[in-house]
Amino acid sequence: MGEEYLQQFLDETTFYNSIVLGNLLPTKLWEPLPHFLQTWLRNYIAGTLLYFISGFLWCFYIYYLKRNVYVPKDAIPTNKAMLLQIYVAMKAMPWYCALPTLSEYMVENGWTKCFATISEVGWLPYVIYLSIYLVVVEFGIYWMHRELHDIKPLYKYLHATHHIYNKQNTLSPFAGLAFHPLDGILQAVPHVIALLIVPTHFTSHIGLLFLEAIWTANIHDCIHANLWPVMGAGYHTIHHTTYRHNYGHYTIWMDWMLGTLRDPVHDEGKKVM
């Protein structure tokens, strides 16, 4: 890629920095910083805001506005449990933000297969590339997540931090980012690896990374939406209680193919019997 083409990516990230930092911080605090640090600061602020806004709104809706509709009263997590999840997530947030900052740096320097605009490839190739990107991410996260369970030191020193939330009344949307920092980064690495092997629309990549915050909040709310083939909260709640099932991220396909799928509908049927 030529310098003129790569400048488009730099202009885009500079635009995002100016939107977030320019509206939330005094110019003298962020403008003197190198571009890389500006990008990290933007990701940190935007990620933190997204975590709190999505978490608070979703908790308010399911635990208060719809109290006893989606979640029984005795299954609502305590404020103490949610505050602990927020504490763990906030300790890790500065480290989480290093990964999207690094991926943007890689794109700006032409080290990936990213393209700047959909018009360069057309809508049909864009959809095909995006689908392949999501397949690569799903495959990568499934195996990364599974190995974080199967390799005992990784589980003991990294993933166990997240699995202290192992009952319905300890899980909440705020648990979605309550990981050991390295654990959270490892599970997001497939997003970056995909950039190296799949032509990817840069803006779509950034959007998908930040949608992770909303997605992870959703799959920890314990509400089974029963929307095949989505790996919703019903499936993920089983993962938190059995530790050996439902490692997938967006869909159930990897678990179905590799024999680790456990269906919440079948589980509920057994309880009734």
C-alpha positions as CSV (number, residue, x, y, z in Angstrom):
1,M,0.0,0.0,0.0
2,G,1.2,3.5,-0.8
3,E,1.6,6.3,1.7
4,E,-1.3,8.2,0.2
5,Y,-3.6,5.2,0.7
6,L,-2.5,4.5,4.2
7,Q,-3.1,8.2,5.0
8,Q,-6.8,7.4,4.8
9,F,-6.6,5.1,7.8
10,L,-4.6,7.7,9.7
11,D,-7.1,10.4,8.9
12,E,-10.0,8.1,10.1
13,T,-8.4,7.3,13.4
14,T,-7.5,11.0,13.9
15,F,-11.1,11.8,13.2
16,Y,-12.3,9.3,15.9
17,N,-9.7,10.7,18.3
18,S,-11.0,14.3,17.8
19,I,-14.6,13.3,18.3
20,V,-14.1,11.5,21.6
21,L,-11.2,13.4,23.1
22,G,-12.2,16.8,21.6
23,N,-15.6,16.6,23.2
24,L,-14.6,15.1,26.6
25,L,-11.2,16.5,27.5
26,P,-9.5,19.9,27.3
27,T,-7.4,20.2,24.1
28,K,-4.2,20.9,26.1
29,L,-4.5,17.5,27.8
30,W,-4.6,15.3,24.7
31,E,-3.4,17.2,21.6
32,P,0.3,17.2,22.6
33,L,0.3,13.4,23.0
34,P,1.7,11.1,20.2
35,H,-1.0,9.7,17.9
36,F,-0.6,6.2,19.4
37,L,-1.3,7.5,22.9
38,Q,-4.2,9.6,21.7
39,T,-5.7,6.4,20.1
40,W,-5.2,4.4,23.4
41,L,-6.8,7.2,25.4
42,R,-9.8,7.4,23.0
43,N,-10.2,3.6,23.2
44,Y,-10.0,3.7,27.0
45,I,-12.6,6.5,27.4
46,A,-15.0,5.1,24.8
47,G,-14.6,1.6,26.1
48,T,-15.3,2.7,29.7
49,L,-18.3,4.7,28.7
50,L,-19.7,1.9,26.6
51,Y,-19.2,-0.6,29.4
52,F,-21.0,1.6,32.0
53,I,-23.8,2.9,29.8
54,S,-24.7,-0.5,28.3
55,G,-24.3,-2.2,31.7
56,F,-26.4,0.3,33.7
57,L,-29.1,0.5,31.1
58,W,-29.4,-3.2,30.7
59,C,-29.4,-3.9,34.5
60,F,-32.0,-1.1,35.0
61,Y,-34.2,-2.7,32.4
62,I,-34.1,-6.3,33.4
63,Y,-33.7,-5.9,37.2
64,Y,-36.0,-3.0,37.8
65,L,-38.3,-2.0,34.9
66,K,-38.9,-5.7,34.2
67,R,-38.4,-7.1,37.7
68,N,-39.4,-10.8,37.9
69,V,-40.3,-10.9,34.2
70,Y,-36.9,-12.0,32.8
71,V,-35.1,-12.8,36.0
72,P,-36.7,-14.2,39.2
73,K,-36.2,-12.0,42.3
74,D,-33.9,-14.6,44.0
75,A,-31.7,-14.7,40.9
76,I,-30.9,-11.0,40.7
77,P,-27.2,-10.5,41.6
78,T,-26.4,-8.4,44.7
79,N,-25.0,-4.9,44.4
80,K,-21.9,-6.2,46.0
81,A,-21.4,-8.8,43.3
82,M,-21.9,-6.2,40.5
83,L,-19.6,-3.8,42.1
84,L,-16.9,-6.5,42.3
85,Q,-17.4,-7.2,38.6
86,I,-17.0,-3.5,37.8
87,Y,-13.9,-3.3,39.9
88,V,-12.3,-6.3,38.1
89,A,-13.3,-4.9,34.7
90,M,-12.0,-1.4,35.5
91,K,-8.6,-2.8,36.6
92,A,-8.3,-4.6,33.2
93,M,-9.7,-1.9,31.0
94,P,-6.4,0.0,30.4
95,W,-4.9,-3.2,29.2
96,Y,-7.8,-4.2,27.1
97,C,-7.5,-1.0,25.2
98,A,-4.0,-1.8,24.2
99,L,-5.2,-4.4,21.7
100,P,-7.5,-2.2,19.5
101,T,-4.8,0.5,19.7
102,L,-2.2,-1.9,18.4
103,S,-4.5,-3.2,15.7
104,E,-5.2,0.4,14.5
105,Y,-1.4,1.0,14.5
106,M,-0.9,-2.1,12.3
107,V,-3.6,-0.9,9.9
108,E,-2.1,2.6,9.7
109,N,1.3,1.1,8.8
110,G,-0.1,-1.3,6.1
111,W,0.6,-4.5,8.0
112,T,-2.9,-5.9,7.5
113,K,-5.3,-6.6,4.7
114,C,-7.7,-3.8,5.6
115,F,-9.3,-1.7,3.0
116,A,-10.6,1.9,3.7
117,T,-14.0,2.0,1.9
118,I,-16.6,-0.5,0.8
119,S,-16.7,1.1,-2.6
120,E,-13.2,-0.3,-3.3
121,V,-14.4,-3.9,-3.3
122,G,-18.2,-3.6,-3.8
123,W,-21.0,-4.7,-1.4
124,L,-21.1,-8.4,-2.3
125,P,-17.3,-9.0,-1.7
126,Y,-17.6,-6.9,1.4
127,V,-20.4,-9.2,2.8
128,I,-18.3,-12.3,1.8
129,Y,-15.2,-10.9,3.4
130,L,-17.1,-9.9,6.6
131,S,-18.6,-13.4,6.8
132,I,-15.2,-15.0,6.5
133,Y,-13.8,-12.5,9.1
134,L,-16.6,-13.6,11.5
135,V,-15.9,-17.3,10.9
136,V,-12.2,-16.8,11.6
137,V,-13.0,-14.8,14.8
138,E,-15.6,-17.5,15.9
139,F,-13.0,-20.3,15.3
140,G,-10.3,-18.4,17.1
141,I,-12.3,-17.4,20.1
142,Y,-13.7,-20.9,20.5
143,W,-10.3,-22.5,20.7
144,M,-8.7,-19.7,22.7
145,H,-11.6,-20.0,25.2
146,R,-11.4,-23.8,25.3
147,E,-7.7,-23.8,25.9
148,L,-8.1,-21.4,28.7
149,H,-10.1,-24.1,30.4
150,D,-8.1,-27.2,29.2
151,I,-4.6,-25.9,30.0
152,K,-4.7,-25.9,33.8
153,P,-2.1,-23.1,34.5
154,L,-4.0,-20.8,32.1
155,Y,-7.3,-21.5,33.9
156,K,-5.8,-21.2,37.4
157,Y,-3.9,-18.0,36.8
158,L,-6.1,-16.3,34.2
159,H,-9.5,-17.6,33.4
160,A,-10.6,-18.5,37.0
161,T,-10.9,-14.8,37.7
162,H,-13.9,-14.7,35.4
163,H,-15.4,-18.0,36.6
164,I,-15.9,-17.0,40.2
165,Y,-19.3,-15.9,38.8
166,N,-20.7,-19.4,38.5
167,K,-24.3,-19.1,39.5
168,Q,-27.3,-17.2,38.0
169,N,-27.4,-14.8,41.1
170,T,-23.8,-13.9,40.6
171,L,-23.9,-13.2,36.9
172,S,-24.8,-9.8,35.5
173,P,-24.1,-7.7,32.4
174,F,-21.2,-6.2,34.3
175,A,-19.5,-9.6,34.4
176,G,-19.0,-9.4,30.6
177,L,-15.6,-7.7,30.9
178,A,-14.6,-8.9,34.4
179,F,-11.5,-10.9,33.3
180,H,-7.9,-11.0,34.1
181,P,-6.4,-8.5,31.7
182,L,-4.4,-11.1,29.7
183,D,-7.4,-13.4,29.5
184,G,-9.5,-10.6,28.0
185,I,-6.8,-9.7,25.5
186,L,-6.2,-13.4,24.5
187,Q,-9.9,-13.9,23.7
188,A,-9.9,-10.7,21.6
189,V,-6.7,-11.6,19.7
190,P,-8.6,-13.5,16.9
191,H,-10.1,-10.1,15.8
192,V,-6.5,-8.9,15.1
193,I,-5.3,-12.2,13.6
194,A,-8.3,-12.0,11.1
195,L,-7.0,-8.7,9.8
196,L,-3.8,-10.4,8.7
197,I,-5.5,-13.1,6.6
198,V,-8.9,-11.6,5.5
199,P,-9.5,-8.4,3.6
200,T,-11.5,-6.4,6.1
201,H,-13.2,-3.0,6.1
202,F,-11.4,-1.0,8.7
203,T,-14.4,0.8,10.1
204,S,-16.3,-2.5,10.4
205,H,-13.4,-4.0,12.4
206,I,-13.4,-1.1,14.8
207,G,-17.2,-1.3,15.2
208,L,-17.1,-5.0,15.8
209,L,-14.4,-4.6,18.5
210,F,-16.6,-2.1,20.4
211,L,-19.7,-4.1,19.9
212,E,-17.9,-6.8,21.9
213,A,-18.6,-4.8,25.1
214,I,-22.4,-4.9,24.3
215,W,-22.3,-8.5,23.3
216,T,-20.4,-9.7,26.4
217,A,-22.9,-7.8,28.6
218,N,-25.8,-9.5,26.8
219,I,-24.5,-13.1,27.2
220,H,-24.0,-12.6,30.9
221,D,-27.6,-11.5,31.7
222,C,-28.8,-15.2,32.1
223,I,-31.8,-14.6,29.8
224,H,-32.3,-17.3,27.2
225,A,-33.5,-15.7,24.0
226,N,-33.6,-19.0,22.1
227,L,-32.6,-17.5,18.8
228,W,-30.9,-20.2,16.8
229,P,-27.9,-20.3,16.1
230,V,-26.9,-17.5,18.4
231,M,-24.8,-18.3,21.4
232,G,-27.0,-16.4,23.8
233,A,-27.0,-16.0,27.5
234,G,-28.9,-19.2,28.1
235,Y,-26.0,-21.2,26.6
236,H,-23.4,-19.0,28.3
237,T,-24.9,-19.4,31.7
238,I,-24.5,-23.2,31.3
239,H,-20.9,-22.6,30.4
240,H,-20.5,-20.8,33.8
241,T,-22.1,-23.6,35.7
242,T,-20.5,-26.7,34.0
243,Y,-17.2,-25.2,32.8
244,R,-17.1,-27.8,30.0
245,H,-19.7,-26.7,27.5
246,N,-20.6,-23.8,25.2
247,Y,-17.2,-22.2,24.5
248,G,-18.4,-20.4,21.4
249,H,-18.8,-16.7,21.1
250,Y,-21.4,-15.5,18.6
251,T,-22.9,-18.8,17.5
252,I,-23.3,-22.5,18.7
253,W,-21.8,-23.9,15.5
254,M,-18.3,-24.7,16.8
255,D,-19.7,-26.3,19.9
256,W,-22.1,-28.3,17.8
257,M,-19.4,-29.5,15.5
258,L,-16.9,-30.4,18.2
259,G,-19.4,-32.0,20.7
260,T,-19.2,-29.4,23.5
261,L,-22.7,-28.0,23.0
262,R,-25.3,-28.1,25.8
263,D,-28.7,-26.8,25.0
264,P,-30.5,-24.8,27.8
265,V,-33.9,-25.9,26.5
266,H,-32.9,-29.6,27.0
267,D,-31.5,-28.7,30.4
268,E,-34.8,-27.0,31.4
269,G,-36.7,-30.0,30.2
270,K,-34.7,-32.4,32.4
271,K,-35.4,-30.1,35.4
272,V,-39.1,-30.2,34.8
273,M,-39.0,-34.0,34.5
